[in-house]
Amino acid sequence: MGQLLGQIRHLEACWSDESVTHLVEQNAQFQQRVQQLSQDLRQVEERLQAARTNNRFQDRRIAQLEAQLLEHSSGG
């Protein structure tokens, strides 16, 4: 246990206050970027869902129009 604590103290000594501050700032920036990307992903997924719904509606409408054309062309 003492050896591990010594290794931790050695590692901590290698980092200056400026380095630690820089890493903390970078971490905060990365966390903000992750949040932004997560929000962007949700928006894209919502748009994809809407596009799929619209596509299903359009497919049904095309099928209806094709059926009407067939009825009309067959004299129905």
Biopython code that builds the backbone (N, CA, C, O; Angstrom):
import numpy as np
from Bio.PDB.StructureBuilder import StructureBuilder

atoms = [
    (1, "MET", "N", (0.829, -1.188, 0.000)),
    (1, "MET", "CA", (0.000, 0.000, 0.000)),
    (1, "MET", "C", (0.872, 1.249, 0.000)),
    (1, "MET", "O", (0.609, 2.204, -0.732)),
    (2, "GLY", "N", (1.890, 1.232, 0.812)),
    (2, "GLY", "CA", (2.810, 2.372, 0.876)),
    (2, "GLY", "C", (3.491, 2.612, -0.456)),
    (2, "GLY", "O", (3.704, 3.755, -0.862)),
    (3, "GLN", "N", (3.833, 1.522, -1.133)),
    (3, "GLN", "CA", (4.489, 1.651, -2.443)),
    (3, "GLN", "C", (3.547, 2.324, -3.448)),
    (3, "GLN", "O", (3.968, 3.188, -4.217)),
    (4, "LEU", "N", (2.281, 1.925, -3.436)),
    (4, "LEU", "CA", (1.301, 2.529, -4.352)),
    (4, "LEU", "C", (1.100, 4.011, -4.038)),
    (4, "LEU", "O", (1.029, 4.836, -4.948)),
    (5, "LEU", "N", (1.010, 4.345, -2.758)),
    (5, "LEU", "CA", (0.883, 5.751, -2.386)),
    (5, "LEU", "C", (2.104, 6.546, -2.833)),
    (5, "LEU", "O", (1.982, 7.692, -3.268)),
    (6, "GLY", "N", (3.261, 5.945, -2.727)),
    (6, "GLY", "CA", (4.481, 6.600, -3.207)),
    (6, "GLY", "C", (4.421, 6.830, -4.712)),
    (6, "GLY", "O", (4.843, 7.881, -5.195)),
    (7, "GLN", "N", (3.906, 5.866, -5.449)),
    (7, "GLN", "CA", (3.775, 6.026, -6.903)),
    (7, "GLN", "C", (2.786, 7.149, -7.229)),
    (7, "GLN", "O", (3.015, 7.935, -8.148)),
    (8, "ILE", "N", (1.703, 7.218, -6.484)),
    (8, "ILE", "CA", (0.721, 8.284, -6.707)),
    (8, "ILE", "C", (1.355, 9.646, -6.436)),
    (8, "ILE", "O", (1.189, 10.577, -7.224)),
    (9, "ARG", "N", (2.080, 9.765, -5.324)),
    (9, "ARG", "CA", (2.741, 11.037, -5.006)),
    (9, "ARG", "C", (3.748, 11.408, -6.082)),
    (9, "ARG", "O", (3.880, 12.578, -6.443)),
    (10, "HIS", "N", (4.449, 10.416, -6.589)),
    (10, "HIS", "CA", (5.427, 10.669, -7.655)),
    (10, "HIS", "C", (4.711, 11.189, -8.907)),
    (10, "HIS", "O", (5.170, 12.144, -9.533)),
    (11, "LEU", "N", (3.600, 10.569, -9.265)),
    (11, "LEU", "CA", (2.849, 11.015, -10.442)),
    (11, "LEU", "C", (2.294, 12.423, -10.236)),
    (11, "LEU", "O", (2.324, 13.251, -11.146)),
    (12, "GLU", "N", (1.786, 12.685, -9.027)),
    (12, "GLU", "CA", (1.259, 14.013, -8.742)),
    (12, "GLU", "C", (2.346, 15.073, -8.826)),
    (12, "GLU", "O", (2.076, 16.201, -9.240)),
    (13, "ALA", "N", (3.555, 14.733, -8.444)),
    (13, "ALA", "CA", (4.661, 15.682, -8.478)),
    (13, "ALA", "C", (5.040, 16.043, -9.910)),
    (13, "ALA", "O", (5.604, 17.110, -10.152)),
    (14, "CYS", "N", (4.737, 15.165, -10.856)),
    (14, "CYS", "CA", (5.081, 15.412, -12.251)),
    (14, "CYS", "C", (4.160, 16.451, -12.893)),
    (14, "CYS", "O", (4.487, 17.007, -13.942)),
    (15, "TRP", "N", (3.029, 16.708, -12.277)),
    (15, "TRP", "CA", (2.054, 17.629, -12.865)),
    (15, "TRP", "C", (2.161, 19.000, -12.197)),
    (15, "TRP", "O", (2.081, 19.115, -10.974)),
    (16, "SER", "N", (2.341, 20.023, -13.009)),
    (16, "SER", "CA", (2.357, 21.384, -12.471)),
    (16, "SER", "C", (0.910, 21.853, -12.314)),
    (16, "SER", "O", (-0.012, 21.272, -12.887)),
    (17, "ASP", "N", (0.732, 22.906, -11.534)),
    (17, "ASP", "CA", (-0.606, 23.470, -11.364)),
    (17, "ASP", "C", (-1.172, 23.909, -12.708)),
    (17, "ASP", "O", (-2.367, 23.769, -12.968)),
    (18, "GLU", "N", (-0.306, 24.438, -13.551)),
    (18, "GLU", "CA", (-0.734, 24.890, -14.882)),
    (18, "GLU", "C", (-1.208, 23.702, -15.724)),
    (18, "GLU", "O", (-2.211, 23.803, -16.431)),
    (19, "SER", "N", (-0.495, 22.589, -15.651)),
    (19, "SER", "CA", (-0.889, 21.399, -16.398)),
    (19, "SER", "C", (-2.233, 20.870, -15.916)),
    (19, "SER", "O", (-3.093, 20.500, -16.716)),
    (20, "VAL", "N", (-2.400, 20.840, -14.611)),
    (20, "VAL", "CA", (-3.654, 20.344, -14.037)),
    (20, "VAL", "C", (-4.808, 21.256, -14.451)),
    (20, "VAL", "O", (-5.877, 20.780, -14.834)),
    (21, "THR", "N", (-4.585, 22.561, -14.373)),
    (21, "THR", "CA", (-5.623, 23.520, -14.775)),
    (21, "THR", "C", (-5.983, 23.328, -16.236)),
    (21, "THR", "O", (-7.158, 23.343, -16.602)),
    (22, "HIS", "N", (-4.978, 23.149, -17.063)),
    (22, "HIS", "CA", (-5.210, 22.942, -18.495)),
    (22, "HIS", "C", (-6.021, 21.658, -18.725)),
    (22, "HIS", "O", (-6.958, 21.650, -19.523)),
    (23, "LEU", "N", (-5.664, 20.593, -18.033)),
    (23, "LEU", "CA", (-6.392, 19.332, -18.186)),
    (23, "LEU", "C", (-7.840, 19.451, -17.708)),
    (23, "LEU", "O", (-8.746, 18.900, -18.334)),
    (24, "VAL", "N", (-8.058, 20.156, -16.618)),
    (24, "VAL", "CA", (-9.407, 20.355, -16.105)),
    (24, "VAL", "C", (-10.235, 21.149, -17.117)),
    (24, "VAL", "O", (-11.395, 20.822, -17.365)),
    (25, "GLU", "N", (-9.637, 22.194, -17.702)),
    (25, "GLU", "CA", (-10.340, 22.991, -18.712)),
    (25, "GLU", "C", (-10.659, 22.148, -19.944)),
    (25, "GLU", "O", (-11.763, 22.216, -20.484)),
    (26, "GLN", "N", (-9.695, 21.362, -20.376)),
    (26, "GLN", "CA", (-9.925, 20.492, -21.533)),
    (26, "GLN", "C", (-11.037, 19.488, -21.245)),
    (26, "GLN", "O", (-11.886, 19.229, -22.098)),
    (27, "ASN", "N", (-11.026, 18.934, -20.056)),
    (27, "ASN", "CA", (-12.054, 17.966, -19.679)),
    (27, "ASN", "C", (-13.429, 18.615, -19.719)),
    (27, "ASN", "O", (-14.387, 18.018, -20.209)),
    (28, "ALA", "N", (-13.527, 19.837, -19.204)),
    (28, "ALA", "CA", (-14.806, 20.554, -19.221)),
    (28, "ALA", "C", (-15.257, 20.795, -20.665)),
    (28, "ALA", "O", (-16.436, 20.643, -20.985)),
    (29, "GLN", "N", (-14.311, 21.172, -21.534)),
    (29, "GLN", "CA", (-14.641, 21.388, -22.945)),
    (29, "GLN", "C", (-15.108, 20.098, -23.600)),
    (29, "GLN", "O", (-16.062, 20.102, -24.378)),
    (30, "PHE", "N", (-14.446, 19.007, -23.290)),
    (30, "PHE", "CA", (-14.843, 17.714, -23.859)),
    (30, "PHE", "C", (-16.232, 17.317, -23.374)),
    (30, "PHE", "O", (-17.035, 16.801, -24.152)),
    (31, "GLN", "N", (-16.519, 17.548, -22.112)),
    (31, "GLN", "CA", (-17.835, 17.224, -21.578)),
    (31, "GLN", "C", (-18.919, 18.054, -22.260)),
    (31, "GLN", "O", (-19.993, 17.540, -22.572)),
    (32, "GLN", "N", (-18.639, 19.333, -22.491)),
    (32, "GLN", "CA", (-19.603, 20.181, -23.206)),
    (32, "GLN", "C", (-19.803, 19.679, -24.629)),
    (32, "GLN", "O", (-20.923, 19.663, -25.139)),
    (33, "ARG", "N", (-18.724, 19.273, -25.258)),
    (33, "ARG", "CA", (-18.808, 18.771, -26.633)),
    (33, "ARG", "C", (-19.622, 17.477, -26.681)),
    (33, "ARG", "O", (-20.417, 17.279, -27.600)),
    (34, "VAL", "N", (-19.428, 16.606, -25.706)),
    (34, "VAL", "CA", (-20.201, 15.365, -25.634)),
    (34, "VAL", "C", (-21.680, 15.685, -25.468)),
    (34, "VAL", "O", (-22.526, 15.066, -26.115)),
    (35, "GLN", "N", (-22.000, 16.652, -24.604)),
    (35, "GLN", "CA", (-23.395, 17.048, -24.417)),
    (35, "GLN", "C", (-23.981, 17.595, -25.715)),
    (35, "GLN", "O", (-25.114, 17.272, -26.071)),
    (36, "GLN", "N", (-23.208, 18.428, -26.426)),
    (36, "GLN", "CA", (-23.681, 18.994, -27.684)),
    (36, "GLN", "C", (-23.901, 17.904, -28.724)),
    (36, "GLN", "O", (-24.911, 17.899, -29.427)),
    (37, "LEU", "N", (-22.950, 16.982, -28.817)),
    (37, "LEU", "CA", (-23.085, 15.891, -29.777)),
    (37, "LEU", "C", (-24.269, 14.985, -29.433)),
    (37, "LEU", "O", (-24.954, 14.491, -30.328)),
    (38, "SER", "N", (-24.504, 14.773, -28.165)),
    (38, "SER", "CA", (-25.659, 13.964, -27.745)),
    (38, "SER", "C", (-26.955, 14.659, -28.136)),
    (38, "SER", "O", (-27.891, 14.016, -28.611)),
    (39, "GLN", "N", (-27.009, 15.965, -27.937)),
    (39, "GLN", "CA", (-28.197, 16.730, -28.327)),
    (39, "GLN", "C", (-28.370, 16.689, -29.847)),
    (39, "GLN", "O", (-29.482, 16.501, -30.340)),
    (40, "ASP", "N", (-27.285, 16.863, -30.581)),
    (40, "ASP", "CA", (-27.343, 16.792, -32.045)),
    (40, "ASP", "C", (-27.834, 15.426, -32.502)),
    (40, "ASP", "O", (-28.639, 15.332, -33.429)),
    (41, "LEU", "N", (-27.353, 14.367, -31.856)),
    (41, "LEU", "CA", (-27.771, 13.018, -32.205)),
    (41, "LEU", "C", (-29.268, 12.843, -31.989)),
    (41, "LEU", "O", (-29.955, 12.268, -32.834)),
    (42, "ARG", "N", (-29.780, 13.338, -30.857)),
    (42, "ARG", "CA", (-31.220, 13.246, -30.606)),
    (42, "ARG", "C", (-32.016, 13.976, -31.686)),
    (42, "ARG", "O", (-33.046, 13.479, -32.143)),
    (43, "GLN", "N", (-31.544, 15.146, -32.092)),
    (43, "GLN", "CA", (-32.235, 15.898, -33.137)),
    (43, "GLN", "C", (-32.225, 15.146, -34.463)),
    (43, "GLN", "O", (-33.236, 15.100, -35.164)),
    (44, "VAL", "N", (-31.090, 14.563, -34.802)),
    (44, "VAL", "CA", (-30.993, 13.803, -36.053)),
    (44, "VAL", "C", (-31.897, 12.575, -36.000)),
    (44, "VAL", "O", (-32.545, 12.236, -36.991)),
    (45, "GLU", "N", (-31.942, 11.908, -34.847)),
    (45, "GLU", "CA", (-32.820, 10.745, -34.709)),
    (45, "GLU", "C", (-34.288, 11.149, -34.843)),
    (45, "GLU", "O", (-35.079, 10.422, -35.444)),
    (46, "GLU", "N", (-34.655, 12.312, -34.284)),
    (46, "GLU", "CA", (-36.033, 12.797, -34.419)),
    (46, "GLU", "C", (-36.351, 13.106, -35.881)),
    (46, "GLU", "O", (-37.436, 12.785, -36.367)),
    (47, "ARG", "N", (-35.409, 13.724, -36.571)),
    (47, "ARG", "CA", (-35.618, 14.027, -37.997)),
    (47, "ARG", "C", (-35.725, 12.751, -38.823)),
    (47, "ARG", "O", (-36.535, 12.666, -39.747)),
    (48, "LEU", "N", (-34.912, 11.772, -38.489)),
    (48, "LEU", "CA", (-34.975, 10.496, -39.187)),
    (48, "LEU", "C", (-36.333, 9.843, -38.969)),
    (48, "LEU", "O", (-36.936, 9.325, -39.908)),
    (49, "GLN", "N", (-36.810, 9.869, -37.739)),
    (49, "GLN", "CA", (-38.127, 9.310, -37.426)),
    (49, "GLN", "C", (-39.204, 10.017, -38.242)),
    (49, "GLN", "O", (-40.084, 9.365, -38.805)),
    (50, "ALA", "N", (-39.140, 11.339, -38.309)),
    (50, "ALA", "CA", (-40.124, 12.107, -39.079)),
    (50, "ALA", "C", (-40.035, 11.777, -40.564)),
    (50, "ALA", "O", (-41.058, 11.651, -41.236)),
    (51, "ALA", "N", (-38.816, 11.636, -41.075)),
    (51, "ALA", "CA", (-38.637, 11.301, -42.486)),
    (51, "ALA", "C", (-39.194, 9.914, -42.795)),
    (51, "ALA", "O", (-39.812, 9.710, -43.839)),
    (52, "ARG", "N", (-38.976, 8.972, -41.898)),
    (52, "ARG", "CA", (-39.518, 7.626, -42.104)),
    (52, "ARG", "C", (-41.042, 7.640, -42.090)),
    (52, "ARG", "O", (-41.683, 6.971, -42.901)),
    (53, "THR", "N", (-41.618, 8.404, -41.164)),
    (53, "THR", "CA", (-43.078, 8.526, -41.108)),
    (53, "THR", "C", (-43.598, 9.139, -42.397)),
    (53, "THR", "O", (-44.578, 8.659, -42.966)),
    (54, "ASN", "N", (-42.952, 10.188, -42.855)),
    (54, "ASN", "CA", (-43.351, 10.842, -44.098)),
    (54, "ASN", "C", (-43.224, 9.882, -45.280)),
    (54, "ASN", "O", (-44.080, 9.862, -46.165)),
    (55, "ASN", "N", (-42.173, 9.103, -45.290)),
    (55, "ASN", "CA", (-41.949, 8.144, -46.378)),
    (55, "ASN", "C", (-43.057, 7.082, -46.397)),
    (55, "ASN", "O", (-43.549, 6.716, -47.465)),
    (56, "ARG", "N", (-43.447, 6.588, -45.212)),
    (56, "ARG", "CA", (-44.529, 5.605, -45.150)),
    (56, "ARG", "C", (-45.838, 6.211, -45.679)),
    (56, "ARG", "O", (-46.585, 5.555, -46.403)),
    (57, "PHE", "N", (-46.102, 7.465, -45.310)),
    (57, "PHE", "CA", (-47.299, 8.144, -45.797)),
    (57, "PHE", "C", (-47.251, 8.265, -47.323)),
    (57, "PHE", "O", (-48.239, 8.000, -48.007)),
    (58, "GLN", "N", (-46.099, 8.666, -47.841)),
    (58, "GLN", "CA", (-45.962, 8.832, -49.289)),
    (58, "GLN", "C", (-46.120, 7.491, -50.008)),
    (58, "GLN", "O", (-46.729, 7.430, -51.076)),
    (59, "ASP", "N", (-45.583, 6.433, -49.441)),
    (59, "ASP", "CA", (-45.744, 5.099, -50.041)),
    (59, "ASP", "C", (-47.225, 4.710, -50.115)),
    (59, "ASP", "O", (-47.687, 4.183, -51.127)),
    (60, "ARG", "N", (-47.966, 4.978, -49.026)),
    (60, "ARG", "CA", (-49.409, 4.671, -49.036)),
    (60, "ARG", "C", (-50.140, 5.523, -50.070)),
    (60, "ARG", "O", (-51.029, 5.033, -50.766)),
    (61, "ARG", "N", (-49.771, 6.779, -50.168)),
    (61, "ARG", "CA", (-50.426, 7.673, -51.139)),
    (61, "ARG", "C", (-50.133, 7.218, -52.569)),
    (61, "ARG", "O", (-51.027, 7.241, -53.415)),
    (62, "ILE", "N", (-48.918, 6.812, -52.845)),
    (62, "ILE", "CA", (-48.568, 6.305, -54.180)),
    (62, "ILE", "C", (-49.376, 5.054, -54.496)),
    (62, "ILE", "O", (-49.879, 4.896, -55.609)),
    (63, "ALA", "N", (-49.497, 4.167, -53.517)),
    (63, "ALA", "CA", (-50.281, 2.942, -53.730)),
    (63, "ALA", "C", (-51.737, 3.286, -54.027)),
    (63, "ALA", "O", (-52.360, 2.664, -54.888)),
    (64, "GLN", "N", (-52.279, 4.269, -53.322)),
    (64, "GLN", "CA", (-53.659, 4.686, -53.591)),
    (64, "GLN", "C", (-53.801, 5.242, -55.011)),
    (64, "GLN", "O", (-54.752, 4.916, -55.720)),
    (65, "LEU", "N", (-52.860, 6.069, -55.409)),
    (65, "LEU", "CA", (-52.921, 6.656, -56.750)),
    (65, "LEU", "C", (-52.757, 5.591, -57.835)),
    (65, "LEU", "O", (-53.422, 5.640, -58.870)),
    (66, "GLU", "N", (-51.864, 4.626, -57.586)),
    (66, "GLU", "CA", (-51.701, 3.531, -58.553)),
    (66, "GLU", "C", (-52.994, 2.730, -58.677)),
    (66, "GLU", "O", (-53.384, 2.337, -59.777)),
    (67, "ALA", "N", (-53.654, 2.492, -57.550)),
    (67, "ALA", "CA", (-54.923, 1.750, -57.570)),
    (67, "ALA", "C", (-55.984, 2.537, -58.341)),
    (67, "ALA", "O", (-56.764, 1.957, -59.096)),
    (68, "GLN", "N", (-56.011, 3.842, -58.153)),
    (68, "GLN", "CA", (-56.968, 4.680, -58.892)),
    (68, "GLN", "C", (-56.689, 4.648, -60.383)),
    (68, "GLN", "O", (-57.617, 4.592, -61.189)),
    (69, "LEU", "N", (-55.409, 4.682, -60.755)),
    (69, "LEU", "CA", (-55.050, 4.606, -62.168)),
    (69, "LEU", "C", (-55.486, 3.286, -62.780)),
    (69, "LEU", "O", (-56.003, 3.244, -63.897)),
    (70, "LEU", "N", (-55.271, 2.213, -62.038)),
    (70, "LEU", "CA", (-55.688, 0.892, -62.539)),
    (70, "LEU", "C", (-57.199, 0.827, -62.705)),
    (70, "LEU", "O", (-57.694, 0.299, -63.701)),
    (71, "GLU", "N", (-57.927, 1.356, -61.745)),
    (71, "GLU", "CA", (-59.385, 1.362, -61.846)),
    (71, "GLU", "C", (-59.838, 2.184, -63.056)),
    (71, "GLU", "O", (-60.736, 1.792, -63.801)),
    (72, "HIS", "N", (-59.202, 3.305, -63.217)),
    (72, "HIS", "CA", (-59.581, 4.201, -64.309)),
    (72, "HIS", "C", (-59.242, 3.583, -65.670)),
    (72, "HIS", "O", (-60.034, 3.669, -66.609)),
    (73, "SER", "N", (-58.051, 2.957, -65.773)),
    (73, "SER", "CA", (-57.628, 2.396, -67.046)),
    (73, "SER", "C", (-58.408, 1.132, -67.402)),
    (73, "SER", "O", (-58.533, 0.784, -68.576)),
    (74, "SER", "N", (-58.931, 0.448, -66.386)),
    (74, "SER", "CA", (-59.706, -0.765, -66.670)),
    (74, "SER", "C", (-61.185, -0.462, -66.850)),
    (74, "SER", "O", (-61.996, -1.367, -67.044)),
    (75, "GLY", "N", (-61.522, 0.807, -66.785)),
    (75, "GLY", "CA", (-62.903, 1.196, -67.014)),
    (75, "GLY", "C", (-63.786, 1.096, -65.798)),
    (75, "GLY", "O", (-65.011, 1.125, -65.918)),
    (76, "GLY", "N", (-63.187, 0.979, -64.621)),
    (76, "GLY", "CA", (-63.933, 0.778, -63.392)),
    (76, "GLY", "C", (-64.462, 2.004, -62.859)),
    (76, "GLY", "O", (-65.119, 1.991, -61.817)),
]
sb = StructureBuilder()
sb.init_structure("model")
sb.init_model(0)
sb.init_chain("A")
sb.init_seg("    ")
for serial, (resi, resn, name, xyz) in enumerate(atoms, 1):
    if name == "N":
        sb.init_residue(resn, " ", resi, " ")
    sb.init_atom(name, np.array(xyz, "f"), 0.0, 1.0, " ", f" {name:<3s}", serial, name[0])
structure = sb.get_structure()
